[in-house]
Amino acid sequence: MQSLDNLLKKYPWLTEAKQAKQSIITNIEMAAKVQAGKPVPFISYPDANGKLHGLETYKGKYLLIDFWASWCGPCRTSIPKVKELYDQYKDKGFDVLSISIDDSKDAWRKAMKEESMPWEQLLSPDKDKTMKQFQFSGISTMYLIDPTGKIIRSFTGYGPDSEKEIKSILENKKMAPKEQKSIPAKSF
């Protein structure tokens, strides 16, 4: 930021530097909103029938939000393991919600049918906005939410380490850490 400030001081007409500075500021603000201990951002996305759903129905449960796409090999590979996790903990106050960032509804529907995931499936109407709001650039990205609607942790990909950590959180009924500083956000 200091370099950009110095550049703008010397060349105030440099629009690229102004845009870069604003982009950094925006990303820092957005990242602060999805830190552990913060309320999960408000969403309202359509399901396969076009009906809008938010996160309010998951209040009181642990929730794993899985951002994925039909064309994402690692996402598709992790689905059977997430199914096992779901089957093991669904009767113990745990649920999964998959949010696709597919551009093609047909590809999304085909993948849902092939994978036969037993939990709610939603489609982001604007993948760039969703990726910015939840601060990820690659998938699969997952957020584990506590029963009060606060972020416990995010995971990039799903593997043995993330599975072990999620199971530990669920078995020990761990909650999100306390917020460090308050940033207004909607919770469910």
Backbone as ProteinMPNN parsed JSONL, in Angstrom:
{"seq_chain_A": "MQSLDNLLKKYPWLTEAKQAKQSIITNIEMAAKVQAGKPVPFISYPDANGKLHGLETYKGKYLLIDFWASWCGPCRTSIPKVKELYDQYKDKGFDVLSISIDDSKDAWRKAMKEESMPWEQLLSPDKDKTMKQFQFSGISTMYLIDPTGKIIRSFTGYGPDSEKEIKSILENKKMAPKEQKSIPAKSF", "coords_chain_A": {"N_chain_A": [[0.833, -1.189, 0.0], [1.962, 1.206, 0.744], [3.758, 1.653, -1.331], [1.975, 2.034, -3.46], [0.657, 4.329, -2.53], [2.816, 6.131, -2.575], [3.35, 6.135, -5.3], [0.935, 7.197, -6.294], [1.027, 9.698, -5.151], [3.11, 10.851, -6.497], [2.272, 10.551, -9.147], [-0.642, 11.465, -9.628], [-2.676, 11.094, -11.532], [-2.638, 8.502, -12.371], [-4.549, 6.019, -13.153], [-4.554, 3.197, -13.013], [-3.079, 2.62, -10.719], [-4.726, 3.767, -8.783], [-6.973, 2.12, -9.058], [-5.848, -0.363, -8.405], [-5.169, 0.075, -5.721], [-7.728, 0.496, -4.605], [-8.845, -2.011, -5.124], [-7.27, -3.677, -3.506], [-7.94, -2.66, -0.968], [-10.698, -3.255, -0.912], [-10.591, -6.085, -1.071], [-9.277, -6.683, 1.336], [-11.196, -5.789, 3.169], [-13.324, -7.521, 2.504], [-12.159, -10.019, 3.076], [-11.878, -9.818, 5.812], [-14.473, -10.141, 6.622], [-15.039, -12.821, 6.375], [-13.58, -14.26, 8.171], [-12.603, -16.65, 10.691], [-14.903, -16.948, 13.309], [-16.536, -14.892, 12.552], [-19.854, -13.927, 11.489], [-21.449, -15.969, 9.05], [-21.619, -14.883, 5.666], [-24.62, -13.421, 4.316], [-26.727, -15.128, 2.082], [-28.748, -15.813, -0.82], [-29.731, -18.071, -2.867], [-30.733, -19.838, -5.852], [-32.326, -23.103, -6.0], [-32.397, -26.237, -7.83], [-34.949, -26.073, -8.878], [-35.405, -23.43, -9.07], [-36.217, -22.118, -6.798], [-35.547, -19.837, -4.209], [-33.088, -20.05, -1.647], [-31.763, -19.588, 1.602], [-29.471, -19.422, 4.361], [-30.729, -19.623, 6.748], [-32.302, -21.823, 7.508], [-30.576, -23.629, 8.562], [-29.837, -22.964, 11.069], [-28.797, -23.771, 14.321], [-27.544, -26.079, 13.657], [-24.464, -27.718, 12.754], [-22.832, -26.753, 9.832], [-21.572, -27.57, 6.697], [-20.481, -25.775, 4.116], [-20.096, -26.254, 0.798], [-18.359, -25.167, -1.851], [-18.376, -25.682, -5.235], [-18.006, -27.079, -8.604], [-19.266, -28.505, -11.64], [-17.291, -29.123, -13.49], [-14.989, -29.37, -12.034], [-12.476, -31.398, -11.156], [-11.141, -32.157, -8.621], [-13.222, -31.415, -6.886], [-15.296, -33.153, -7.572], [-14.081, -35.562, -6.967], [-13.921, -35.398, -4.203], [-16.524, -35.616, -3.319], [-17.63, -38.289, -2.703], [-16.316, -38.77, -0.235], [-17.24, -36.654, 1.328], [-19.892, -37.385, 1.38], [-19.708, -39.681, 2.982], [-18.93, -38.488, 5.4], [-21.186, -36.903, 5.847], [-23.177, -38.924, 6.099], [-22.27, -40.114, 8.45], [-22.566, -38.094, 10.389], [-25.013, -36.758, 10.087], [-27.261, -37.255, 11.674], [-26.525, -36.14, 13.988], [-26.716, -33.429, 14.281], [-25.556, -32.164, 12.034], [-25.064, -30.834, 8.766], [-24.86, -30.526, 5.185], [-24.314, -28.229, 2.573], [-24.283, -27.658, -0.771], [-22.908, -25.392, -3.029], [-22.894, -24.463, -6.219], [-20.684, -23.058, -8.638], [-21.052, -23.131, -11.277], [-21.332, -22.131, -14.72], [-23.076, -23.15, -16.489], [-26.298, -24.27, -16.307], [-27.264, -26.71, -17.2], [-25.005, -28.421, -17.16], [-24.514, -28.371, -14.422], [-26.901, -29.553, -13.415], [-26.682, -32.091, -14.581], [-24.324, -33.053, -13.347], [-25.176, -33.051, -10.67], [-27.095, -35.064, -10.786], [-25.496, -37.264, -11.509], [-23.777, -37.442, -9.279], [-25.487, -37.68, -7.128], [-26.012, -36.36, -4.58], [-27.149, -36.195, -1.27], [-27.945, -33.863, 0.027], [-28.938, -30.367, 0.197], [-28.785, -28.49, -2.829], [-27.497, -25.675, -4.381], [-27.279, -22.99, -6.786], [-24.98, -20.591, -7.619], [-25.872, -17.395, -8.675], [-24.093, -15.594, -9.68], [-20.999, -16.182, -10.157], [-18.546, -14.807, -9.861], [-19.132, -12.779, -8.018], [-19.87, -14.349, -5.814], [-17.452, -15.718, -5.335], [-15.852, -13.582, -4.65], [-17.226, -12.591, -2.408], [-16.967, -14.713, -0.589], [-14.284, -14.974, -0.593], [-12.542, -16.732, -2.205], [-10.485, -18.308, -4.668], [-10.136, -20.646, -5.874], [-11.539, -23.933, -6.264], [-12.27, -27.081, -4.805], [-13.734, -25.186, -2.22], [-14.445, -24.952, 1.164], [-16.572, -24.079, 3.868], [-16.871, -24.356, 7.304], [-19.494, -24.041, 9.469], [-20.716, -22.949, 12.603], [-23.385, -23.893, 14.965], [-24.548, -21.422, 15.627], [-24.288, -19.867, 13.438], [-21.82, -18.855, 12.815], [-18.55, -18.636, 11.366], [-16.412, -21.323, 11.613], [-14.155, -22.382, 10.401], [-12.356, -22.298, 7.286], [-11.729, -24.352, 4.419], [-9.503, -25.348, 1.894], [-10.036, -27.443, -0.584], [-10.652, -30.955, 0.054], [-9.502, -33.323, 2.13], [-7.632, -35.922, 3.855], [-6.577, -34.522, 6.13], [-8.281, -32.25, 6.453], [-10.691, -33.585, 6.77], [-10.232, -34.995, 9.155], [-9.955, -32.844, 10.929], [-12.508, -31.634, 10.744], [-14.135, -33.723, 11.707], [-13.163, -33.855, 14.341], [-13.957, -31.352, 15.314], [-16.753, -31.63, 15.141], [-17.218, -33.868, 16.793], [-16.305, -32.94, 19.245], [-17.906, -30.816, 19.607], [-17.11, -28.174, 19.033], [-17.083, -24.629, 18.902], [-17.222, -21.605, 16.893], [-14.357, -19.456, 17.008], [-14.014, -16.614, 19.231], [-14.915, -13.391, 18.009], [-12.525, -11.086, 16.807], [-12.653, -8.345, 16.138], [-15.44, -6.219, 15.581], [-17.36, -6.437, 12.695], [-20.019, -5.447, 10.816], [-22.268, -7.896, 9.686], [-24.6, -10.094, 8.158], [-26.15, -12.749, 9.863], [-27.34, -16.145, 10.084]], "CA_chain_A": [[0.0, 0.0, 0.0], [2.849, 2.363, 0.801], [4.265, 1.872, -2.688], [0.887, 2.617, -4.252], [0.476, 5.708, -2.054], [3.926, 6.932, -3.107], [3.133, 6.247, -6.747], [-0.184, 8.119, -6.509], [1.466, 11.036, -4.753], [3.971, 11.354, -7.576], [1.498, 10.542, -10.397], [-2.047, 11.373, -9.19], [-3.557, 10.746, -12.65], [-2.418, 7.092, -12.713], [-5.785, 5.318, -12.786], [-4.27, 1.803, -12.678], [-2.65, 2.592, -9.315], [-5.933, 4.033, -7.987], [-7.79, 0.91, -9.108], [-5.158, -1.407, -7.637], [-5.309, 0.403, -4.302], [-9.112, 0.231, -4.22], [-9.036, -3.455, -5.161], [-6.632, -4.211, -2.297], [-8.764, -2.248, 0.168], [-11.932, -4.041, -0.98], [-10.283, -7.479, -0.732], [-8.984, -6.742, 2.774], [-12.484, -5.669, 3.855], [-14.091, -8.743, 2.272], [-11.503, -11.11, 3.799], [-12.174, -9.646, 7.242], [-15.856, -10.567, 6.859], [-15.162, -14.28, 6.343], [-12.614, -14.838, 9.103], [-13.164, -17.493, 11.746], [-15.565, -16.183, 14.364], [-17.467, -13.932, 11.947], [-21.084, -14.525, 10.947], [-21.364, -16.335, 7.641], [-22.336, -13.887, 4.859], [-25.989, -13.697, 3.889], [-26.904, -15.508, 0.68], [-30.054, -16.281, -1.265], [-29.436, -18.657, -4.165], [-31.774, -20.77, -6.296], [-32.09, -24.541, -6.115], [-32.608, -26.732, -9.196], [-36.29, -25.678, -9.317], [-35.471, -21.971, -9.113], [-36.657, -21.572, -5.512], [-34.447, -19.238, -3.471], [-32.796, -20.574, -0.316], [-30.697, -18.946, 2.356], [-28.845, -20.284, 5.36], [-31.486, -19.572, 8.002], [-32.857, -23.132, 7.878], [-29.521, -24.44, 9.169], [-29.549, -22.481, 12.424], [-28.856, -24.843, 15.302], [-26.779, -27.224, 13.15], [-23.183, -27.483, 12.101], [-23.066, -26.746, 8.393], [-20.426, -27.519, 5.802], [-20.833, -25.19, 2.821], [-19.142, -26.751, -0.184], [-18.372, -24.471, -3.138], [-17.886, -26.636, -6.211], [-18.517, -26.953, -9.97], [-19.331, -29.79, -12.346], [-16.058, -29.317, -14.24], [-13.871, -29.401, -11.084], [-12.09, -32.765, -10.822], [-10.99, -32.365, -7.175], [-14.545, -31.305, -6.244], [-16.029, -34.387, -7.832], [-13.387, -36.628, -6.251], [-14.174, -35.295, -2.762], [-17.944, -35.831, -3.0], [-17.88, -39.531, -1.954], [-15.829, -38.635, 1.144], [-18.175, -35.761, 2.013], [-21.085, -38.216, 1.611], [-19.424, -40.517, 4.158], [-18.978, -37.581, 6.546], [-22.603, -36.559, 6.008], [-23.876, -40.1, 6.631], [-21.813, -40.366, 9.813], [-22.916, -37.037, 11.343], [-26.281, -36.076, 9.784], [-28.195, -37.426, 12.791], [-25.891, -35.546, 15.169], [-26.736, -31.975, 14.154], [-24.644, -31.742, 10.964], [-25.636, -30.832, 7.425], [-23.993, -30.055, 4.099], [-24.959, -27.435, 1.538], [-23.39, -27.456, -1.909], [-23.182, -24.217, -3.854], [-22.144, -24.571, -7.463], [-20.362, -21.824, -9.364], [-21.154, -23.457, -12.703], [-21.977, -21.181, -15.63], [-24.09, -23.9, -17.222], [-27.283, -24.981, -15.477], [-27.365, -28.089, -17.675], [-23.848, -29.16, -16.632], [-24.747, -28.48, -12.982], [-27.958, -30.547, -13.201], [-26.131, -33.395, -14.952], [-23.388, -33.453, -12.284], [-25.965, -33.381, -9.469], [-27.712, -36.374, -11.013], [-24.424, -38.261, -11.472], [-23.198, -37.545, -7.934], [-26.561, -38.054, -6.208], [-25.732, -35.838, -3.241], [-28.42, -36.192, -0.547], [-28.171, -32.591, 0.704], [-29.412, -29.247, -0.631], [-27.908, -28.018, -3.897], [-27.833, -24.335, -4.865], [-26.441, -22.486, -7.875], [-24.67, -19.171, -7.511], [-26.285, -16.668, -9.87], [-22.969, -14.764, -10.111], [-19.852, -16.854, -9.541], [-17.514, -13.835, -9.481], [-19.576, -12.13, -6.78], [-19.786, -15.36, -4.754], [-16.042, -15.953, -5.043], [-15.353, -12.391, -3.963], [-17.88, -12.515, -1.105], [-16.421, -15.745, 0.285], [-12.837, -14.862, -0.69], [-11.805, -17.883, -2.714], [-10.181, -18.24, -6.088], [-10.116, -22.015, -6.361], [-12.491, -24.841, -5.635], [-13.343, -26.871, -3.858], [-13.535, -24.423, -0.995], [-15.505, -25.306, 2.107], [-16.667, -23.334, 5.119], [-17.58, -25.047, 8.372], [-20.248, -23.051, 10.217], [-21.224, -23.505, 13.865], [-24.849, -23.799, 15.078], [-25.006, -20.034, 15.769], [-24.127, -19.188, 12.159], [-20.493, -18.237, 12.704], [-17.541, -19.417, 10.657], [-15.401, -21.991, 12.428], [-12.927, -22.511, 9.619], [-12.507, -22.6, 5.86], [-10.812, -25.368, 3.921], [-9.307, -25.41, 0.453], [-9.981, -28.868, -0.874], [-11.1, -31.875, 1.105], [-8.592, -34.457, 2.192], [-7.552, -36.557, 5.185], [-6.364, -33.544, 7.209], [-9.502, -31.468, 6.676], [-11.693, -34.515, 7.294], [-9.888, -35.25, 10.556], [-10.268, -31.637, 11.695], [-13.969, -31.475, 10.786], [-14.65, -34.74, 12.634], [-12.799, -33.44, 15.702], [-14.838, -30.226, 15.667], [-18.104, -32.154, 15.341], [-17.255, -34.764, 17.949], [-16.068, -32.154, 20.461], [-18.882, -29.719, 19.592], [-16.392, -26.903, 19.096], [-17.768, -23.477, 18.319], [-16.328, -20.641, 16.255], [-13.625, -18.635, 17.975], [-14.574, -15.273, 19.478], [-14.529, -12.364, 17.04], [-11.491, -10.159, 17.258], [-13.247, -7.015, 16.081], [-16.783, -6.297, 15.041], [-17.68, -5.931, 11.365], [-21.402, -5.845, 10.599], [-22.6, -8.871, 8.658], [-25.823, -10.808, 8.505], [-26.001, -14.132, 10.275], [-28.623, -16.844, 9.955]], "C_chain_A": [[0.878, 1.254, 0.0], [3.401, 2.688, -0.584], [3.209, 2.506, -3.578], [0.634, 4.064, -3.841], [1.575, 6.62, -2.591], [3.765, 7.171, -4.6], [2.032, 7.256, -7.054], [0.171, 9.554, -6.122], [2.274, 11.674, -5.878], [3.204, 11.501, -8.894], [0.013, 10.409, -10.075], [-3.029, 10.977, -10.296], [-3.476, 9.253, -13.013], [-3.598, 6.235, -12.244], [-5.543, 3.86, -12.4], [-3.866, 1.667, -11.212], [-3.839, 2.851, -8.392], [-6.801, 2.78, -7.913], [-7.163, -0.22, -8.302], [-5.312, -1.163, -6.141], [-6.726, 0.089, -3.824], [-9.399, -1.26, -4.187], [-8.437, -4.112, -3.912], [-7.473, -3.891, -1.071], [-10.04, -3.085, 0.232], [-11.674, -5.489, -0.567], [-9.962, -7.644, 0.752], [-10.289, -6.683, 3.572], [-13.301, -6.95, 3.708], [-13.488, -9.915, 3.05], [-11.804, -11.025, 5.292], [-13.574, -10.148, 7.579], [-16.031, -12.079, 6.868], [-14.082, -14.962, 7.183], [-13.337, -15.73, 10.114], [-13.715, -16.613, 12.856], [-16.569, -15.171, 13.839], [-18.743, -14.647, 11.508], [-20.902, -14.846, 9.462], [-22.145, -15.288, 6.83], [-23.729, -14.364, 4.458], [-25.986, -14.076, 2.416], [-28.363, -15.861, 0.434], [-29.864, -16.749, -2.701], [-30.532, -19.635, -4.556], [-31.334, -22.234, -6.251], [-32.384, -24.952, -7.562], [-33.981, -26.364, -9.753], [-36.458, -24.16, -9.378], [-35.926, -21.321, -7.814], [-35.443, -21.059, -4.737], [-34.328, -19.817, -2.065], [-31.676, -19.755, 0.3], [-30.143, -19.941, 3.357], [-29.637, -20.379, 6.656], [-32.047, -20.925, 8.44], [-31.829, -24.031, 8.577], [-29.166, -23.992, 10.586], [-29.746, -23.626, 13.409], [-28.098, -26.09, 14.879], [-25.376, -26.771, 12.755], [-23.447, -27.611, 10.607], [-21.742, -26.676, 7.65], [-20.924, -26.986, 4.47], [-19.721, -25.56, 1.855], [-19.332, -26.0, -1.499], [-17.685, -25.38, -4.15], [-18.385, -26.277, -7.603], [-18.43, -28.31, -10.657], [-18.017, -30.129, -13.042], [-14.818, -29.466, -13.343], [-13.572, -30.833, -10.659], [-11.923, -33.003, -9.326], [-12.322, -32.273, -6.417], [-15.293, -32.625, -6.37], [-15.402, -35.566, -7.084], [-13.705, -36.605, -4.759], [-15.612, -35.631, -2.375], [-18.2, -37.16, -2.274], [-17.424, -39.453, -0.49], [-16.744, -37.71, 1.954], [-19.481, -36.508, 2.286], [-20.897, -39.094, 2.848], [-19.506, -39.68, 5.438], [-20.423, -37.228, 6.874], [-23.372, -37.725, 6.645], [-23.516, -40.353, 8.095], [-22.363, -39.348, 10.818], [-24.281, -36.373, 11.112], [-27.304, -36.189, 10.912], [-27.662, -36.825, 14.096], [-25.782, -34.021, 15.026], [-25.792, -31.414, 13.112], [-25.357, -31.806, 9.628], [-24.603, -30.307, 6.452], [-24.864, -29.265, 3.144], [-23.948, -27.232, 0.433], [-23.858, -26.256, -2.713], [-22.277, -24.299, -5.074], [-21.868, -23.187, -8.041], [-20.337, -22.098, -10.87], [-21.79, -22.314, -13.488], [-23.142, -21.842, -16.355], [-25.017, -24.635, -16.262], [-27.389, -26.442, -15.892], [-26.219, -28.946, -17.137], [-24.013, -29.384, -15.128], [-25.781, -29.572, -12.689], [-27.454, -31.962, -13.501], [-25.199, -33.905, -13.854], [-24.132, -33.822, -11.004], [-26.583, -34.77, -9.598], [-26.656, -37.48, -10.901], [-23.912, -38.5, -10.046], [-24.224, -37.931, -6.875], [-26.269, -37.642, -4.759], [-27.048, -35.665, -2.489], [-28.734, -34.885, 0.188], [-28.575, -31.525, -0.303], [-28.334, -28.783, -1.612], [-28.399, -26.647, -4.361], [-26.853, -23.939, -5.952], [-26.226, -20.998, -7.692], [-25.107, -18.467, -8.794], [-25.158, -15.804, -10.447], [-21.703, -15.299, -9.446], [-18.777, -15.872, -9.093], [-17.869, -13.137, -8.169], [-19.464, -13.098, -5.595], [-18.336, -15.592, -4.353], [-15.43, -14.762, -4.298], [-15.931, -12.32, -2.545], [-17.285, -13.512, -0.118], [-14.897, -15.868, 0.164], [-12.137, -16.166, -1.068], [-11.578, -17.715, -4.199], [-10.128, -19.633, -6.71], [-11.143, -22.855, -5.621], [-11.884, -26.225, -5.641], [-12.855, -26.054, -2.661], [-14.728, -24.727, -0.111], [-15.406, -24.421, 3.336], [-17.442, -24.173, 6.109], [-18.17, -23.981, 9.288], [-20.776, -23.699, 11.499], [-22.74, -23.303, 13.967], [-25.393, -22.383, 15.274], [-24.844, -19.245, 14.476], [-22.787, -18.499, 11.983], [-19.503, -19.209, 12.067], [-16.55, -20.011, 11.662], [-14.073, -21.983, 11.677], [-13.28, -22.693, 8.151], [-11.43, -23.6, 5.467], [-10.706, -25.224, 2.407], [-9.086, -26.872, 0.127], [-10.476, -29.683, 0.305], [-10.214, -33.099, 1.054], [-8.559, -35.016, 3.594], [-7.386, -35.553, 6.333], [-7.621, -32.735, 7.505], [-10.602, -32.354, 7.242], [-11.467, -34.77, 8.782], [-10.26, -34.042, 11.42], [-11.779, -31.424, 11.821], [-14.575, -32.479, 11.775], [-14.351, -34.36, 14.08], [-13.704, -32.31, 16.189], [-16.239, -30.741, 15.985], [-18.198, -33.022, 16.593], [-17.093, -34.009, 19.268], [-16.987, -30.945, 20.581], [-18.21, -28.351, 19.778], [-17.195, -25.823, 18.389], [-16.727, -22.573, 17.65], [-15.578, -19.865, 17.325], [-14.311, -17.288, 18.147], [-14.059, -14.311, 18.42], [-13.471, -11.457, 17.637], [-11.975, -8.719, 17.218], [-14.542, -7.116, 15.298], [-16.873, -5.651, 13.665], [-19.103, -6.381, 11.089], [-21.567, -6.824, 9.441], [-23.851, -9.585, 9.118], [-25.476, -12.237, 8.887], [-27.347, -14.822, 10.077], [-29.113, -17.283, 11.293]], "O_chain_A": [[0.567, 2.24, -0.668], [3.499, 3.855, -0.964], [3.509, 3.409, -4.36], [0.42, 4.927, -4.692], [1.304, 7.745, -3.012], [4.012, 8.27, -5.099], [2.172, 8.076, -7.961], [-0.339, 10.507, -6.712], [2.143, 12.863, -6.169], [3.44, 12.435, -9.661], [-0.544, 9.323, -10.238], [-4.141, 10.553, -9.983], [-4.204, 8.806, -13.899], [-3.642, 5.787, -11.098], [-6.252, 3.331, -11.544], [-4.262, 0.715, -10.54], [-3.951, 2.228, -7.336], [-7.301, 2.422, -6.847], [-7.861, -0.949, -7.598], [-5.559, -2.099, -5.381], [-6.907, -0.511, -2.765], [-10.123, -1.728, -3.309], [-9.048, -5.009, -3.332], [-7.695, -4.758, -0.226], [-10.419, -3.567, 1.299], [-12.449, -6.061, 0.199], [-10.34, -8.647, 1.357], [-10.469, -7.432, 4.532], [-13.904, -7.415, 4.675], [-14.225, -10.719, 3.622], [-11.966, -12.049, 5.956], [-13.828, -10.54, 8.718], [-17.062, -12.575, 7.322], [-13.72, -16.11, 6.926], [-14.535, -15.573, 10.353], [-13.071, -15.656, 13.286], [-17.374, -14.646, 14.608], [-18.714, -15.837, 11.191], [-20.279, -14.086, 8.72], [-23.214, -14.851, 7.257], [-23.97, -15.559, 4.286], [-25.327, -13.431, 1.601], [-29.11, -16.168, 1.362], [-29.839, -15.944, -3.632], [-31.194, -20.202, -3.686], [-30.162, -22.562, -6.434], [-32.595, -24.094, -8.418], [-34.165, -26.344, -10.97], [-37.538, -23.666, -9.703], [-36.012, -20.096, -7.737], [-34.434, -21.755, -4.622], [-35.328, -20.045, -1.383], [-30.765, -19.293, -0.387], [-30.324, -21.151, 3.217], [-29.264, -21.125, 7.562], [-32.246, -21.146, 9.635], [-32.185, -25.076, 9.121], [-28.292, -24.577, 11.226], [-30.734, -24.357, 13.341], [-28.011, -27.053, 15.641], [-25.14, -25.599, 12.464], [-24.202, -28.483, 10.175], [-20.897, -25.829, 7.94], [-21.691, -27.651, 3.774], [-18.556, -25.224, 2.067], [-20.343, -26.174, -2.18], [-16.546, -25.798, -3.944], [-19.103, -25.292, -7.774], [-17.613, -29.154, -10.289], [-17.669, -31.304, -13.168], [-13.714, -29.668, -13.849], [-14.329, -31.421, -9.886], [-12.498, -33.954, -8.796], [-12.524, -32.974, -5.425], [-15.847, -33.14, -5.4], [-16.11, -36.462, -6.624], [-13.755, -37.654, -4.116], [-15.882, -35.905, -1.205], [-18.94, -37.157, -1.29], [-18.077, -40.009, 0.392], [-16.992, -37.959, 3.133], [-20.11, -36.285, 3.32], [-21.81, -39.237, 3.661], [-20.082, -40.114, 6.435], [-20.831, -37.253, 8.035], [-24.12, -37.537, 7.604], [-24.368, -40.76, 8.885], [-22.603, -39.695, 11.974], [-24.663, -35.497, 11.888], [-28.133, -35.294, 11.079], [-28.262, -36.978, 15.159], [-24.873, -33.402, 15.579], [-25.276, -30.309, 13.276], [-26.155, -32.71, 9.38], [-23.597, -29.718, 6.848], [-26.028, -29.605, 2.933], [-22.868, -26.692, 0.671], [-25.039, -26.121, -3.034], [-21.054, -24.215, -4.968], [-22.691, -22.277, -7.949], [-19.685, -21.386, -11.633], [-22.673, -21.617, -12.988], [-24.081, -21.17, -16.781], [-24.588, -25.505, -15.504], [-27.581, -27.318, -15.049], [-26.443, -30.077, -16.705], [-23.692, -30.458, -14.619], [-25.565, -30.416, -11.82], [-27.756, -32.908, -12.773], [-25.279, -35.073, -13.472], [-23.77, -34.785, -10.327], [-26.592, -35.55, -8.646], [-26.897, -38.51, -10.271], [-23.647, -39.639, -9.662], [-23.856, -38.46, -5.826], [-26.279, -38.467, -3.846], [-27.975, -35.049, -3.015], [-29.726, -34.827, 0.915], [-28.555, -31.759, -1.512], [-27.152, -28.695, -1.279], [-29.573, -26.48, -4.693], [-25.747, -24.472, -6.038], [-27.186, -20.23, -7.618], [-24.748, -18.902, -9.888], [-25.259, -15.335, -11.58], [-21.372, -14.922, -8.321], [-18.155, -16.077, -8.05], [-17.006, -12.931, -7.315], [-19.021, -12.717, -4.512], [-18.022, -15.656, -3.164], [-14.586, -14.937, -3.42], [-15.208, -12.025, -1.594], [-17.116, -13.194, 1.06], [-14.296, -16.766, 0.754], [-11.257, -16.643, -0.352], [-12.36, -17.072, -4.899], [-10.081, -19.773, -7.932], [-11.557, -22.531, -4.508], [-11.016, -26.489, -6.473], [-11.737, -26.215, -2.174], [-15.87, -24.757, -0.569], [-14.317, -24.062, 3.785], [-18.536, -24.65, 5.807], [-17.454, -23.13, 9.816], [-21.224, -24.845, 11.488], [-23.319, -22.607, 13.133], [-26.592, -22.165, 15.102], [-25.222, -18.074, 14.418], [-22.631, -17.653, 11.103], [-19.611, -20.426, 12.213], [-15.936, -19.293, 12.451], [-13.025, -21.633, 12.22], [-14.36, -23.178, 7.813], [-10.371, -23.684, 6.09], [-11.707, -25.003, 1.725], [-8.077, -27.465, 0.511], [-10.687, -29.166, 1.402], [-10.182, -33.82, 0.057], [-9.369, -34.631, 4.437], [-7.991, -35.721, 7.392], [-7.988, -32.553, 8.666], [-11.365, -31.918, 8.105], [-12.412, -34.758, 9.57], [-10.813, -34.198, 12.509], [-12.267, -31.071, 12.894], [-15.431, -32.118, 12.583], [-15.203, -34.528, 14.952], [-14.159, -32.314, 17.333], [-16.843, -30.337, 16.979], [-19.155, -32.913, 17.359], [-17.673, -34.392, 20.285], [-16.876, -30.152, 21.516], [-18.662, -27.505, 20.55], [-17.892, -26.081, 17.408], [-15.521, -22.754, 17.82], [-16.098, -19.64, 18.417], [-15.099, -16.873, 17.297], [-12.91, -14.402, 17.988], [-13.519, -11.107, 18.816], [-11.738, -7.955, 18.154], [-14.707, -7.998, 14.456], [-16.517, -4.487, 13.483], [-19.381, -7.58, 11.121], [-21.057, -6.592, 8.345], [-24.131, -9.671, 10.313], [-24.597, -12.852, 8.284], [-28.373, -14.16, 9.922], [-30.179, -17.89, 11.392]]}, "name": "protein", "num_of_chains": 1, "seq": "MQSLDNLLKKYPWLTEAKQAKQSIITNIEMAAKVQAGKPVPFISYPDANGKLHGLETYKGKYLLIDFWASWCGPCRTSIPKVKELYDQYKDKGFDVLSISIDDSKDAWRKAMKEESMPWEQLLSPDKDKTMKQFQFSGISTMYLIDPTGKIIRSFTGYGPDSEKEIKSILENKKMAPKEQKSIPAKSF"}
